[in-house]
Amino acid sequence: MAVAVLTAAGAVPPVALEGVVLLGELGLDGRIRPIRGVFPAVAAGARVGLLRFVVPTGNWAEAALVPGVEVIGRRTLRGVLALLRGEEPPADDAATEPPPFRGRDSAEPGPSGDLSDVVGQEIGRRAVEVAAAGGHHLAMFGPPGSGKTMLAERLPGVLPVLEEEAALEVTAVHSVAGVLPVGGGLVRQPPYQAPHHTATVASLVGGGSGLARPGAVSLAHHGVLFLDESPEFSPTALDALRQPVERGEVVLARAGGVVRYPSRVQLVLAANPCPCASAAGDRACTCSANARRRYIGRLSGPLLDRIDLRVMLLPVASAALYADLDRPEPTEVVAGRVTAAREAARERWGHLGWQSNSEAPGPALRSEWRLPPMTTAAAARAVDSGELSARGYDRVLRIAWTLADLSGRSVPDNGDVNEALELRRGVVAA
């Protein structure tokens, strides 16, 4: 606005503004302050043919990530006016290139730790590997100290580094939210969000005054959204996640307009079996059967029906803590299998626009990619008995395809479907 007024007053030649986009917030002292959302704004301008941008110095490195455009950073209005007039910039605003950043291929580290740190939970480790390989949602139930949080925190390390398109999407969301690291490159590591159980609906799905900001489900796009102590979350907040998790997109309508944010996440839930849960497990429980049902019942049926994998984790035995000669596989080894499985799924589904087994729609799995009736017999019986919903049946098929990919088979067999059914039922205990 200030440049437009000065141009109208003759202080800036109008021709200097042709094809130039000015971004930033002007302070009363004449300094140009950084703003949120510069990266997607520059990317959107580039798509419509705008190739020259003037941004606050604090947003310079971020804007420079967009290929094929000229980005100039300025600290003050005086510096912008000098640029438009073709004059030498002020001494305090004469930088000719953006501050150094870590590079386009940098990857921000996620939660620390290695899968080899998790001992005595073979089924829990298996569930994490399957979830990573197929992009499946995961729920873990067990007493305190059984390793639920450790497993969830190690899931991002097993996931492949984001490809270019996914990295651009994630970086754009983080830019809009104002949480993009200063001087950082594209976000290459799958993001990890673990909000506290007191989180509100707005903090989970997005909100705020004016134009709604992204919530945790969008900040975890192409990554992991971990809800520890999930029954302690507000039921309203949990149920608000159902649509974004199912559709991969959250639509927020406010008086100022409607915004759409991506939300293709892997949802991971962790829960104790009851309110009095202790490390001793069920044998030390003092809760009534009704109290246990009410506690787990805080996780609604429709939400749990959207969770692919469910495992029960038992307390870790002391022998597992000292099994030095038989250490679990490290993250690097498991990540190698996950990458191979993801590549197999992409080769199978890529021409149809799906990147992982979790994205394959049920109708396709039940028609063009239909498995023999003998292979899916157990899952069909579970549907007929009411144990599985139609949605649950499709999720069992997706898990079976992931198990086949991890084993190097081109088509799931009876064993894959049966294991997928057990992982879906939640009857598997480590």
C-alpha positions as CSV (number, residue, x, y, z in Angstrom):
1,M,0.0,0.0,0.0
2,A,2.8,2.4,0.9
3,V,4.6,1.8,-2.4
4,A,1.3,2.2,-4.3
5,V,0.7,5.6,-2.6
6,L,4.3,6.7,-3.4
7,T,3.9,5.6,-7.0
8,A,0.7,7.6,-7.3
9,A,2.5,10.6,-5.8
10,G,5.2,10.3,-8.4
11,A,8.0,9.2,-6.1
12,V,8.3,5.8,-7.9
13,P,8.1,5.3,-11.7
14,P,5.1,3.1,-12.4
15,V,7.1,1.0,-15.0
16,A,9.3,-0.1,-12.1
17,L,6.4,-2.1,-10.6
18,E,5.5,-4.0,-13.8
19,G,5.8,-7.8,-13.0
20,V,7.0,-7.1,-9.5
21,V,5.4,-8.6,-6.4
22,L,5.9,-6.9,-3.0
23,L,5.5,-9.0,0.2
24,G,5.9,-8.0,3.8
25,E,4.6,-5.9,6.7
26,L,5.6,-2.3,6.9
27,G,6.3,-1.0,10.5
28,L,5.8,2.5,11.6
29,D,9.6,2.9,11.8
30,G,9.9,2.1,8.1
31,R,11.3,-1.4,8.6
32,I,9.8,-4.3,6.7
33,R,8.8,-7.2,8.9
34,P,8.7,-10.9,8.0
35,I,5.3,-12.5,7.4
36,R,3.8,-15.9,7.4
37,G,3.2,-17.8,4.1
38,V,5.8,-16.2,1.9
39,F,6.9,-19.6,0.4
40,P,3.4,-20.6,-0.9
41,A,2.7,-17.0,-2.0
42,V,5.9,-16.9,-4.1
43,A,5.1,-20.4,-5.5
44,A,1.6,-19.3,-6.5
45,G,2.9,-16.2,-8.2
46,A,5.5,-18.2,-10.1
47,R,2.7,-20.5,-11.4
48,V,0.9,-17.5,-13.0
49,G,4.0,-16.1,-14.6
50,L,5.2,-13.6,-12.0
51,L,9.0,-13.9,-11.7
52,R,10.3,-11.0,-9.6
53,F,9.6,-10.7,-5.8
54,V,10.7,-8.3,-3.1
55,V,10.4,-9.8,0.3
56,P,11.5,-9.0,3.9
57,T,15.1,-10.0,4.5
58,G,13.8,-12.4,7.2
59,N,11.8,-14.3,4.5
60,W,14.5,-14.1,1.8
61,A,16.0,-17.6,2.2
62,E,12.5,-19.1,2.4
63,A,11.3,-17.3,-0.8
64,A,14.5,-18.3,-2.6
65,L,13.5,-22.0,-2.3
66,V,11.0,-21.5,-5.2
67,P,12.9,-22.3,-8.4
68,G,12.9,-20.1,-11.5
69,V,12.1,-16.7,-9.8
70,E,14.2,-13.7,-8.8
71,V,13.9,-12.9,-5.1
72,I,15.3,-9.7,-3.5
73,G,15.3,-9.1,0.2
74,R,15.0,-5.6,1.8
75,R,15.0,-4.5,5.4
76,T,13.4,-1.0,5.0
77,L,11.0,1.0,2.9
78,R,14.0,3.2,1.9
79,G,15.7,0.1,0.5
80,V,12.7,-0.9,-1.5
81,L,12.3,2.6,-3.0
82,A,16.0,2.7,-3.9
83,L,15.6,-0.6,-5.7
84,L,12.6,0.6,-7.7
85,R,14.3,3.8,-8.6
86,G,17.4,2.1,-9.7
87,E,19.5,3.8,-7.0
88,E,22.1,2.4,-4.7
89,P,20.5,0.9,-1.6
90,P,21.2,2.3,1.9
91,A,24.3,1.0,3.6
92,D,22.2,-1.0,6.1
93,D,20.1,-2.6,3.4
94,A,22.7,-3.5,0.7
95,A,22.7,-7.3,0.9
96,T,22.8,-8.9,-2.5
97,E,22.0,-12.5,-1.7
98,P,19.8,-14.3,0.9
99,P,21.3,-15.5,4.2
100,P,22.7,-19.0,3.9
101,F,20.4,-21.9,4.6
102,R,20.9,-25.6,5.1
103,G,20.0,-26.4,1.5
104,R,17.2,-27.9,-0.5
105,D,18.0,-31.4,0.4
106,S,18.3,-30.8,4.2
107,A,16.2,-32.9,6.6
108,E,15.2,-31.7,10.0
109,P,15.7,-34.4,12.6
110,G,12.6,-35.8,14.1
111,P,12.3,-37.3,17.6
112,S,15.6,-38.8,18.7
113,G,16.1,-42.5,19.3
114,D,16.5,-45.7,17.4
115,L,14.2,-48.7,17.1
116,S,17.0,-50.8,18.6
117,D,16.2,-49.0,21.9
118,V,12.8,-50.7,22.0
119,V,13.2,-54.2,23.6
120,G,10.7,-56.9,24.3
121,Q,8.0,-55.6,22.0
122,E,8.3,-57.6,18.8
123,I,4.7,-57.2,17.7
124,G,4.8,-53.5,18.5
125,R,7.9,-53.1,16.4
126,R,6.2,-55.2,13.6
127,A,3.2,-52.9,13.8
128,V,5.4,-49.8,13.4
129,E,7.1,-51.3,10.4
130,V,3.8,-52.3,8.7
131,A,2.4,-48.8,9.5
132,A,5.4,-47.1,7.9
133,A,5.5,-49.4,4.8
134,G,1.8,-48.9,4.0
135,G,1.0,-45.5,5.4
136,H,-1.5,-47.0,7.9
137,H,-2.9,-45.6,11.0
138,L,-1.9,-47.3,14.3
139,A,-3.3,-47.7,17.8
140,M,-1.3,-49.1,20.7
141,F,-2.9,-50.2,24.0
142,G,-0.9,-51.2,27.0
143,P,0.2,-50.3,30.5
144,P,2.6,-47.4,31.3
145,G,6.2,-48.2,30.4
146,S,5.4,-50.8,27.8
147,G,7.0,-48.8,25.0
148,K,4.0,-47.1,23.3
149,T,5.5,-43.6,23.2
150,M,9.0,-44.9,22.3
151,L,7.6,-46.8,19.3
152,A,5.5,-43.8,18.1
153,E,8.5,-41.5,18.4
154,R,10.6,-43.8,16.2
155,L,8.1,-44.1,13.4
156,P,9.2,-40.9,11.6
157,G,12.7,-42.2,11.4
158,V,11.5,-45.3,9.6
159,L,9.6,-43.4,7.0
160,P,11.3,-42.4,3.7
161,V,12.6,-38.9,3.2
162,L,10.0,-36.7,1.5
163,E,10.1,-36.5,-2.3
164,E,10.1,-33.1,-4.0
165,E,6.4,-32.6,-4.3
166,A,5.6,-33.7,-0.8
167,A,8.4,-31.6,0.6
168,L,7.0,-28.5,-1.2
169,E,3.6,-29.2,0.3
170,V,4.9,-29.6,3.8
171,T,7.1,-26.6,3.6
172,A,4.2,-24.5,2.3
173,V,2.0,-25.5,5.3
174,H,4.7,-24.8,7.8
175,S,5.3,-21.4,6.2
176,V,1.6,-20.5,6.4
177,A,1.7,-21.5,10.1
178,G,4.8,-19.4,10.7
179,V,6.8,-22.4,12.1
180,L,9.3,-22.8,9.2
181,P,12.8,-22.7,10.7
182,V,14.7,-19.5,10.0
183,G,17.3,-20.2,7.4
184,G,16.1,-23.7,6.7
185,G,15.6,-25.4,3.4
186,L,12.7,-27.5,2.3
187,V,11.3,-29.8,5.0
188,R,12.5,-33.2,3.9
189,Q,11.9,-35.3,7.0
190,P,8.4,-36.5,7.6
191,P,7.0,-34.1,10.2
192,Y,6.0,-35.3,13.7
193,Q,3.3,-33.7,15.8
194,A,2.5,-34.8,19.4
195,P,0.0,-32.3,20.9
196,H,-0.8,-32.5,24.6
197,H,-4.1,-34.2,25.6
198,T,-5.5,-30.8,26.6
199,A,-5.4,-29.6,23.0
200,T,-8.5,-27.9,21.6
201,V,-10.3,-28.6,18.4
202,A,-8.8,-25.5,16.8
203,S,-5.2,-26.5,17.7
204,L,-5.8,-30.0,16.2
205,V,-7.6,-29.2,13.0
206,G,-6.9,-25.5,12.6
207,G,-8.6,-22.2,13.5
208,G,-8.0,-18.8,15.0
209,S,-9.3,-15.3,14.3
210,G,-9.4,-14.0,10.7
211,L,-8.1,-16.5,8.2
212,A,-7.8,-19.9,10.0
213,R,-4.3,-21.2,10.6
214,P,-3.3,-24.8,10.1
215,G,-3.7,-27.2,13.1
216,A,-1.6,-30.1,14.2
217,V,-3.2,-32.5,11.7
218,S,-2.0,-30.2,8.8
219,L,1.4,-29.6,10.3
220,A,1.8,-33.4,10.4
221,H,0.9,-33.6,6.6
222,H,3.0,-36.5,5.1
223,G,4.1,-37.4,8.6
224,V,2.9,-38.6,11.9
225,L,0.3,-37.2,14.3
226,F,0.7,-38.9,17.6
227,L,-1.9,-38.6,20.3
228,D,-0.5,-40.0,23.5
229,E,-2.9,-40.8,26.3
230,S,-5.6,-40.5,23.6
231,P,-8.6,-41.2,25.9
232,E,-7.7,-38.1,27.9
233,F,-8.3,-35.9,24.8
234,S,-11.7,-34.2,24.5
235,P,-14.2,-36.4,22.7
236,T,-15.1,-33.5,20.5
237,A,-11.5,-32.9,19.6
238,L,-10.9,-36.5,18.7
239,D,-14.1,-36.8,16.6
240,A,-13.1,-33.6,14.8
241,L,-10.1,-35.5,13.4
242,R,-12.3,-38.2,11.7
243,Q,-13.0,-36.3,8.5
244,P,-9.5,-34.8,7.9
245,V,-7.9,-38.2,8.5
246,E,-10.3,-39.9,6.2
247,R,-10.2,-37.4,3.4
248,G,-6.6,-36.1,3.7
249,E,-7.8,-32.5,3.7
250,V,-9.4,-30.2,6.3
251,V,-11.8,-27.4,5.2
252,L,-12.1,-24.5,7.6
253,A,-14.9,-21.9,7.0
254,R,-14.7,-18.6,8.8
255,A,-16.2,-15.2,8.3
256,G,-13.1,-14.1,6.5
257,G,-13.2,-16.9,4.0
258,V,-12.8,-20.6,3.5
259,V,-9.3,-22.3,3.5
260,R,-8.3,-25.8,2.7
261,Y,-5.2,-27.4,4.3
262,P,-3.8,-30.8,3.4
263,S,-3.9,-33.4,6.2
264,R,-2.7,-36.7,4.8
265,V,-1.2,-38.0,8.0
266,Q,-0.5,-41.3,9.8
267,L,-2.5,-41.1,13.0
268,V,-1.0,-42.9,15.9
269,L,-2.9,-43.4,19.1
270,A,-1.6,-44.6,22.4
271,A,-3.8,-45.5,25.4
272,N,-3.6,-47.2,28.8
273,P,-6.2,-50.0,29.2
274,C,-7.9,-48.3,32.2
275,P,-7.7,-45.3,34.5
276,C,-5.7,-47.0,37.2
277,A,-3.2,-48.5,34.7
278,S,0.2,-49.5,36.3
279,A,3.3,-51.2,35.0
280,A,2.1,-54.5,36.4
281,G,-0.7,-54.6,33.8
282,D,-4.1,-56.2,34.2
283,R,-3.2,-58.3,37.2
284,A,-2.9,-55.1,39.3
285,C,-6.0,-53.4,37.9
286,T,-8.6,-52.3,40.5
287,C,-11.0,-50.9,38.0
288,S,-14.5,-52.4,37.4
289,A,-15.4,-53.8,34.0
290,N,-17.7,-50.8,33.5
291,A,-14.9,-48.4,34.3
292,R,-12.6,-50.0,31.8
293,R,-15.2,-49.9,29.1
294,R,-16.0,-46.3,29.8
295,Y,-12.3,-45.3,29.6
296,I,-11.6,-46.9,26.3
297,G,-15.1,-45.9,25.2
298,R,-13.8,-42.3,25.1
299,L,-12.3,-43.3,21.8
300,S,-15.4,-43.4,19.6
301,G,-16.3,-46.4,17.4
302,P,-16.2,-44.3,14.2
303,L,-12.7,-43.0,15.1
304,L,-11.4,-46.5,15.9
305,D,-12.9,-47.9,12.7
306,R,-10.6,-45.6,10.8
307,I,-7.5,-47.1,12.5
308,D,-5.9,-49.8,10.5
309,L,-3.6,-51.5,13.0
310,R,-4.3,-52.2,16.7
311,V,-1.9,-53.9,19.0
312,M,-1.9,-54.8,22.7
313,L,1.5,-54.3,24.4
314,L,2.2,-56.3,27.5
315,P,4.6,-55.3,30.3
316,V,8.3,-55.9,29.3
317,A,9.9,-58.8,31.1
318,S,13.2,-58.2,32.9
319,A,15.0,-60.8,30.7
320,A,14.3,-58.6,27.6
321,L,16.1,-55.6,29.3
322,Y,19.4,-57.5,29.5
323,A,19.3,-59.4,26.2
324,D,22.6,-57.8,25.0
325,L,23.4,-60.7,22.7
326,D,20.1,-60.4,20.7
327,R,19.6,-56.6,20.2
328,P,16.6,-55.6,18.1
329,E,17.1,-54.4,14.6
330,P,18.1,-50.7,14.3
331,T,16.1,-48.1,12.5
332,E,18.3,-48.2,9.4
333,V,17.6,-51.9,8.7
334,V,13.9,-51.5,9.2
335,A,13.8,-48.3,7.1
336,G,15.5,-50.2,4.2
337,R,12.6,-52.7,4.1
338,V,10.1,-50.0,4.4
339,T,11.6,-48.1,1.5
340,A,11.6,-51.3,-0.7
341,A,7.9,-52.0,0.2
342,R,6.9,-48.4,-0.6
343,E,8.6,-48.6,-3.9
344,A,6.8,-51.8,-4.7
345,A,3.5,-50.2,-3.8
346,R,4.3,-47.1,-5.9
347,E,5.2,-49.3,-8.9
348,R,1.8,-51.0,-8.6
349,W,-0.4,-48.0,-7.9
350,G,1.6,-45.1,-9.3
351,H,-0.1,-45.0,-12.7
352,L,-3.5,-44.8,-10.9
353,G,-2.3,-41.8,-8.8
354,W,-1.8,-43.6,-5.5
355,Q,1.5,-43.6,-3.7
356,S,0.9,-46.1,-0.9
357,N,-1.4,-49.0,-0.1
358,S,-3.3,-46.9,2.4
359,E,-4.4,-44.7,-0.5
360,A,-5.8,-47.5,-2.7
361,P,-9.6,-47.2,-2.6
362,G,-11.8,-50.2,-1.5
363,P,-13.7,-50.6,-4.8
364,A,-10.4,-51.1,-6.7
365,L,-9.2,-53.7,-4.1
366,R,-12.5,-55.5,-4.5
367,S,-12.6,-55.4,-8.4
368,E,-9.5,-55.0,-10.5
369,W,-7.2,-56.1,-7.7
370,R,-9.5,-58.6,-6.1
371,L,-7.9,-61.5,-4.2
372,P,-9.2,-65.1,-4.5
373,P,-12.1,-66.0,-2.2
374,M,-10.0,-68.7,-0.5
375,T,-7.4,-66.0,0.4
376,T,-9.9,-63.6,1.9
377,A,-12.2,-66.2,3.5
378,A,-11.3,-65.3,7.2
379,A,-11.9,-61.6,6.5
380,A,-15.2,-62.3,4.8
381,R,-16.4,-64.3,7.8
382,A,-15.5,-61.4,10.1
383,V,-17.7,-59.1,8.0
384,D,-20.6,-61.6,8.1
385,S,-20.4,-61.9,11.8
386,G,-20.4,-58.2,12.3
387,E,-16.9,-58.1,13.7
388,L,-15.7,-56.1,10.7
389,S,-17.4,-53.2,8.9
390,A,-17.1,-52.7,5.2
391,R,-14.5,-50.0,5.8
392,G,-12.7,-52.4,8.1
393,Y,-12.7,-55.1,5.4
394,D,-11.0,-52.7,3.0
395,R,-8.4,-51.8,5.5
396,V,-7.6,-55.4,6.1
397,L,-7.0,-55.8,2.4
398,R,-4.7,-52.8,2.4
399,I,-2.7,-54.2,5.3
400,A,-2.4,-57.5,3.5
401,W,-1.0,-55.8,0.4
402,T,1.6,-54.1,2.7
403,L,2.5,-57.4,4.4
404,A,3.1,-58.9,0.9
405,D,5.3,-55.9,-0.1
406,L,7.4,-56.3,3.0
407,S,7.8,-60.0,2.2
408,G,8.7,-59.4,-1.4
409,R,5.6,-61.1,-2.8
410,S,3.6,-59.6,-5.7
411,V,0.2,-60.7,-4.4
412,P,-0.9,-61.3,-0.8
413,D,-1.5,-64.9,0.3
414,N,-3.7,-66.4,3.0
415,G,-1.1,-65.8,5.7
416,D,-0.9,-62.1,4.8
417,V,-4.7,-61.7,5.1
418,N,-4.9,-63.6,8.4
419,E,-2.1,-61.5,9.9
420,A,-3.7,-58.3,8.6
421,L,-7.0,-59.4,10.2
422,E,-5.3,-60.1,13.6
423,L,-3.6,-56.7,13.5
424,R,-6.9,-55.0,12.6
425,R,-8.9,-56.9,15.3
426,G,-6.5,-55.7,18.0
427,V,-6.1,-59.2,19.5
428,V,-2.4,-59.4,18.9
429,A,-0.3,-59.0,22.0
430,A,3.4,-58.5,22.2
